[in-house]
Amino acid sequence: MHMKIERWWVAALVCFGPFWPSAQAQVTVDRAWARTTVPQQMSSGAFMRITAQKDVRLTGVHSPLAGVVEVHEMKMDNGIMRMRPAGELPIKAGQSIELKSGGYHLMMMDLKQQLKAGEIVPLTLEFKAPDGSVSTVDIKAVAAFTQPAP
Ligand SMILES: [Cu+2]
């Protein structure tokens, strides 16, 4: 029985493998880092560069270390820096978007632990293509006090 299942999976890979849409081929993420926190701090930002090979929208983000992760936008408003949920973030084919301090960023809320320097913060980014297909990209952001040198 075990052998049978294994063989079926091999067959599935051979038959369907080349037709599976590859999330990795559509979106790449690099320079990912997250801001360290002090004890009891419940939220923090995560930053990275996202490059899309095809038109996509960043539709959701999840992390096992945070209850909620939202895409936020920071803007000057009458001399005051404000941030608010940005909703879905469109990225055009061939375009890179920099999530950085003072601009778009990922807001991690309801943090389940303190983020100490060097801590790995796993994040799953969910992208939607114009045809409605959904792909996810798993990344690991490193906690740091300020943006690490590229
Ligand atoms: Cu924010």
Residues whose N, C-alpha, C, O or C-beta is under 5 A from the ligand:
A	BS01	CU	H72 M83 M107
